């Protein structure tokens, strides 16, 4: 099984999700819920990046344990909807990746990888649900008002 390649992709995906959460947080810092919760959710993915980098050594991968840094930009209502939609889609993709990794780990009876997936996947689902809920709430406020 090529777990090293899967872990490399998971590492990239989690890093991208964490970075995007930080960008959204910075763009929309006037909305305190988005600013603070997106930062909290980003910390989960940042920890996932570190965890993946740590376990990947066992599978021949040398991944950077340091998550990407953030960058700041400006805010508008439509930009918020675009950002939340993108966050939701990224989190869905990461969730699917965790599912695939868990299935493969289970099939190969690799308890280390299975344990990592069982630890990280529920947080990714929470990220996905938050982004979806916030997207619905914001769409109502921005598009209907």
C-alpha positions as CSV (number, residue, x, y, z in Angstrom):
1,X,0.0,0.0,0.0
2,X,1.2,3.5,-0.8
3,X,0.3,5.1,2.5
4,X,3.2,7.6,2.1
5,X,1.6,9.1,-1.0
6,X,-1.8,9.3,0.7
7,X,-0.3,10.9,3.7
8,X,1.5,13.4,1.4
9,X,-1.8,14.4,-0.1
10,X,-3.5,14.6,3.3
11,X,-0.7,16.8,4.5
12,X,-1.2,19.1,1.5
13,X,-5.0,19.2,1.9
14,X,-5.0,19.9,5.7
15,X,-2.3,22.6,5.2
16,X,-4.4,24.2,2.5
17,X,-7.6,24.0,4.6
18,X,-5.8,25.5,7.7
19,X,-4.3,28.3,5.5
20,X,-7.7,29.1,4.0
21,X,-9.4,29.2,7.4
22,X,-6.8,31.8,8.5
23,X,-7.3,33.8,5.3
24,X,-11.0,33.8,5.8
25,X,-10.6,34.8,9.5
26,X,-8.4,37.7,8.6
27,X,-10.6,38.9,5.7
28,X,-13.7,38.9,7.9
29,X,-12.3,40.0,11.2
30,X,-15.2,42.5,11.7
31,X,-17.4,39.4,12.2
32,X,-16.1,38.2,15.5
33,X,-17.7,34.7,15.2
34,X,-16.0,34.1,11.9
35,X,-12.7,35.6,13.0
36,X,-12.4,33.6,16.2
37,X,-14.0,30.3,15.2
38,X,-12.2,30.1,11.9
39,X,-8.9,30.5,13.8
40,X,-9.9,27.8,16.3
41,X,-10.8,25.5,13.4
42,X,-7.5,26.3,11.6
43,X,-5.6,25.2,14.7
44,X,-7.1,21.7,14.4
45,X,-5.9,21.4,10.8
46,X,-2.5,22.8,11.8
47,X,-2.3,20.1,14.4
48,X,-3.4,17.5,11.8
49,X,-0.5,18.8,9.6
50,X,2.0,18.2,12.4
51,X,0.5,14.7,13.2
52,X,0.6,13.6,9.6
53,X,4.2,14.8,9.2
54,X,5.1,12.8,12.4
55,X,3.5,9.5,11.3
56,X,4.5,9.9,7.7
57,X,8.2,9.3,8.6
58,X,7.1,5.6,9.2
59,X,6.0,5.5,5.6
60,X,9.1,7.0,3.9
61,X,7.8,10.6,3.7
62,X,9.6,13.6,5.0
63,X,6.9,16.2,5.4
64,X,7.2,19.7,6.9
65,X,5.5,19.7,10.3
66,X,5.1,23.5,10.2
67,X,1.7,24.7,8.7
68,X,1.6,27.5,6.2
69,X,1.3,31.0,7.5
70,X,-1.6,33.3,7.0
71,X,-2.1,36.4,4.8
72,X,-4.6,39.2,5.2
73,X,-7.0,40.8,2.7
74,X,-10.2,42.9,2.6
75,X,-13.9,42.1,3.3
76,X,-17.2,42.3,1.4
77,X,-20.5,40.3,1.7
78,X,-20.1,38.4,-1.6
79,X,-16.5,37.7,-0.8
80,X,-17.6,36.1,2.5
81,X,-20.0,33.8,0.6
82,X,-17.3,32.8,-1.8
83,X,-14.9,32.2,1.1
84,X,-17.3,30.1,3.1
85,X,-18.3,28.1,0.0
86,X,-14.6,27.4,-0.7
87,X,-14.0,26.5,2.9
88,X,-16.9,24.0,2.9
89,X,-15.7,22.4,-0.3
90,X,-12.1,22.1,1.0
91,X,-13.3,20.6,4.2
92,X,-15.5,18.1,2.3
93,X,-12.5,17.0,0.3
94,X,-10.3,16.6,3.4
95,X,-13.2,14.6,5.0
96,X,-13.2,12.3,2.0
97,X,-9.5,11.9,2.2
98,X,-9.7,10.9,5.9
99,X,-12.4,8.4,5.0
100,X,-10.2,6.9,2.3
101,X,-7.2,6.7,4.6
102,X,-9.3,5.1,7.3
103,X,-10.6,2.4,4.9
104,X,-7.2,1.6,3.6
105,X,-5.7,1.5,7.1
106,X,-8.4,-0.7,8.3
107,X,-7.9,-3.0,5.3
108,X,-4.2,-3.2,6.0
109,X,-4.8,-3.5,9.7
110,X,-2.6,-0.4,10.4
111,X,-3.7,0.8,13.8
112,X,-1.4,3.9,13.8
113,X,-3.0,5.3,10.6
114,X,-6.5,4.2,11.6
115,X,-6.0,5.9,15.0
116,X,-4.9,9.1,13.3
117,X,-7.9,9.1,11.0
118,X,-10.3,8.4,13.9
119,X,-8.7,11.3,15.9
120,X,-8.7,13.9,13.1
121,X,-11.7,13.1,10.9
122,X,-14.4,14.2,13.5
123,X,-12.7,17.6,13.7
124,X,-12.7,17.9,9.9
125,X,-16.4,17.0,9.9
126,X,-17.0,19.8,12.5
127,X,-15.1,22.2,10.2
128,X,-17.3,21.2,7.3
129,X,-20.5,21.6,9.3
130,X,-19.5,25.0,10.6
131,X,-18.7,26.3,7.1
132,X,-21.9,24.9,5.7
133,X,-24.0,26.4,8.6
134,X,-22.3,29.8,8.3
135,X,-22.7,29.7,4.6
136,X,-26.5,29.2,4.9
137,X,-26.8,31.9,7.6
138,X,-24.7,34.4,5.7
139,X,-26.5,33.7,2.4
140,X,-29.8,34.6,4.1
141,X,-28.4,37.8,5.5
142,X,-26.5,38.9,2.4
143,X,-28.8,37.8,-0.4
144,X,-32.2,38.2,1.1
145,X,-31.7,41.5,3.0
